[in-house]
Amino acid sequence: MGQEDKKLSQLTEATALQTRVLLLVEDNLADAELVREMLDSGDNDANYDVQHVSMLSEARELLTSGRVDVILLDLRLPDAIGVEAVKTVQSLSEETPIIVLTGMEDEALALQCIDAGAQDYLSKDELKPRLLRRTIGYAVARLREAQLREMQSLLSRYRALSSSGSRTSVTASVAGVGSMRDRDPMMFERLVVDYGDLLEKYIEQLTYKKDRPNDLMGRISSAIGDAGGGPRDLLDVHVASLELAVQGVTMERGRAIVLEGRLLALEMMGLLVDYYRTGNRRCFTLGDPT
């Protein structure tokens, strides 16, 4: 297994160990309690935090205010029925897997819901603890696999554009025109550490509307320019920082870091272009906030 696969498998392991938040949308209290009991019974390979609501309007509030890993959705609710309910839930949480709960007479409607985007369906009359847990597990696993492939694809594209994806010769590095990683490993490592701090601050300002880290962005882009670095060197730093940032975090967090980090890479590339366009050299010491 390569380093990339090892790092990304750590995301899968971290996610598998966490409690899954399950949103149960069911207006029949007896059926809701039965689902709770089934999830609590037997030897579970996952823990569930079951959030139960009786109406789609209540589900809307939970889906827009917090994390939900999987949704069990009754097809006949007081304020929504069948495909309408599935489409409403999808509009609120596009990627969260939906498993519909049906009665014996609703199989045709359940298949329509699958066509509309639900992952699977379960008949209430045939519901068993093992079947319920297995169906939920498969739905979550399919989503995780898709997210993992998306992350692997994006990181692979970054590497293809970075110096590791080029065929820079050894003599180029000796002559001082190779990648920063090869020419000055210590400088490169300091940049990776500072860039990791920048990545965290940048994502925080996107998520929590904090101040944009303009100064740190400018200082790092200038440091790369001062060292004679170019776009491939910036991507080297970006990829190395991403690989450190995703270690030991959940799949959701790792995916957010990689995807939202794309905006940072684009902005940093623009700052580096501006550096060379204006010839504005701003030498500074890495790690120095001034």
N, C-alpha and C positions, 0 to 999 in steps of 0.2 A: 504493500500500500504506500503510495506517494505521500509527500508532506501535505499536499492539498487535500487528499482524501482523508488523512488523519485529522486535520483541523476541522473539516466539515463534519466528520463523523462524531466529533466531540459535541457539535451543536445538536445532533440527533440524540445523543445520550443525555445531554443536559435537559432537553425538552421532554424526553421520555420519563424522566424522574420527577417532573413537576406535576402538581395537581392540575387536572383538566377542569376547566370551567364549562359546565354543561348547562345550557339554557333549555329548560323543559317548558314548552308552551302547550298547556293542557288544561281545559276547563273542567274536566272530571276529576275531582279530588281523589277518588278511590284509585283511578288509573295512575294518577301522579304519585300517590303513595306506593303503589305497586312497583313503579319504575325505580323509585328511591330504594326500596327493599332489595330489588334485583341487583342494583349496582353495588349495594353494600354486602351482598352475600358472596360466598365462595372466596377463592384465592384470586384476588385482583392483581393484575400487573400494572394498574394505574389507579390513582385516587381521583375521586370526582367531587367537585364542589357544585352541587345541583342548585341552580337558581330557578325556582318555579314561578311562573305567571299563568294567569288564566285567559288572558286576552292578548291579541296582537298589539294593541296600543301600549300595553305594559311591556311587551317584549321590545318595542321600539325604543323605549327609554333606556333599557339595559344595553341594547346593542349600540347605542350612540354614546354611552357614558363609561363603558368599561370593556375589558377583554372577555371574549367568549370563544371557546375552542371548538365547540360542536353544538348543534341545535337539534333537539327532538321536537318535531312540530306536528301537533294534531291537525288533521285535515278539516275538521268541522269545529270551528271556533265561533263564539258569539258575534265577532266582528270581521271574520274572514273565512272563506272556504276554499280548499283545494289549491289550484294553480295560483289564484289571487294571493293567497297567504305566502306561498313559496316566492313569488315574484317580489312581494313587499319586503320579505326578509332579505332577499338577495340585494335589493336596492339599498338596504341599510348596512349590510355586511357581506360584500360580494364574494369573499373567498371562504368564509366560514362554512364548513360542510353541514348540509341539512339532511336529516333522516326523518321521513314522514311516518307518522303512526296512523294506521288505518283500521277500519272495521272490515269484516269479511266481504261486505257488499261494496267496498270502495277500491277494489284492486285496479279497475280500469282508471279511476281517478288518480290512484297512486302512480300508475305508469305515465299518465300525463304530467304529473309533477316531476318525474325523473326526466322527461323530455324538457321540462322547464328549467332544470338545473339542480334538482335535489340529487344527493349522492346515492340514496338507497331508501327502501321503505320496509316497515315491519308491521305485520298484522297483530293487533292487540290480542286477538284470540289465540295466537300461536306463540306469544311472547314467552321466552325462557331466559333465565339469567345469563347463561353462557352465550346464547344467540345475541342477546342485547349487547353484552360487553364486546363480543367479537365484531359485530356490525359497527359499533362506535369506533373500535380500534382500527378497523380497516378504513373507515371514512377519514379519520385523522391521519393515518399513515399515508393514504393517497395524497392528501394535501401536503404533508411534510415532504414527500418524495418530489412533488412538483416544485415546491419552494427550494428544495435542495438542488434540483437540476437547474433552476433559475439562477441560484447563487453561483453554482459551478460554472455555468455558461458565462456569467458576467465577469467572474474572476479570470476565467480563461481568456476572455477578450481583452481584459486589462493586461494580462501577461503577454499576449501576442503583440500588443502595442508598446510594451515596455522594452528595456534593453535586453531582458532575458529572452525575448522573442526574436531578437535580431542576431545576426552572425558577426558581431564585432570581434575582430581578431585580437589576439594577445598583444601583438605589436602595437595596435592602436592604444591599448591601455597603458603600455610602457611609455609610449610617446606622449601621454597626457591627453589623448583625445577620446579615450574609451569612456565607459559609464562611470558615474560618480561612485557607484557601489564598488567598482574595482579600483578606481584611482585613489579614493580616500575613504576606506571603510569606516574609520572612526567618525568622520564628518557625516557620512551617510547614516550611521546608527543614531547620532545626535538628532539629525533631521527627522528620522522615523519616530523618535520619542516625542519631539515637539509637534510633529504632524498628528500623532495619536492624541495629544492633548487638544489640538485644533479640531480634530474630527469629533471628539466628544462635545466640545463647546458648540460646534457648528450644528450638530444634530439636536442639541438641547435648545438652541434658538429657534430651530424649525418646529420642535415639538411644544415647547413651553413659552414661545414668544419672548425669549430673552434677547439681550443685546447681541447683535451680530459681531463676531470676533474679527473685525476688520484689521486691527493692528497686527494681530498674530498672523493673519493671512498675508498681509503685506510683508512682514518680517521674514516669513518662511520662503515666500516666492523670491524675495530679494536675496536671501541666503543661497538659494539654488542658483540664481543668476550670478551672484558674486563668485560662486565656485565654478562658473563656466558650465553649469548644467543646462539641459534643454528639456523638451517635452517628455522624452523617454525617461530621463532621470526623475522628473516629477512623478510620472506614473510608477516608477520603481518605488519611490517613497510612499506613494499612495497605497500600492498593493501590499507592501511590507507592513504598513500601519493597519490596514484592514485585517490582515492575517492575525496580527496580535490582538486586535479589538474583538474578533469573533470567538476567541478561545474561551471556553467555559461558560458561554452565555446560551440562552435559549434560542431555538430556531427563529422565533419571531423577532427577538432582539438582533440576532446576527443578520437576518435578512434586512431588517430596517437599516442597520449600519451600512451594509453593502449597497442597498438601493439608494438610500438618501445620500450616501457618500458620493454618488455620481454627480450631484449638483456641486459639491465641494470641488471635485476634480475639474469640472468645467470652469468654475470660477477661478481656481488656482491657475489653470492653463491661460485664462485671459490675463491674469495679473503678470504671469511670466512673459507673455507676449508684450504687454505694456512696458515691462522692465527693459526688454531689449529694444523696443520701439523708441522709448524716450531716452535710453542710455542712463537712466537714473540709478546709480549704484548706492545702495543703502547698507553698507557693511555693518554687521552687528554680531554679537556673541550669542550663540544658540542657548536657549534656556534663560536668557536675560530678558525680563519683561519690559525693560525700557527701550 
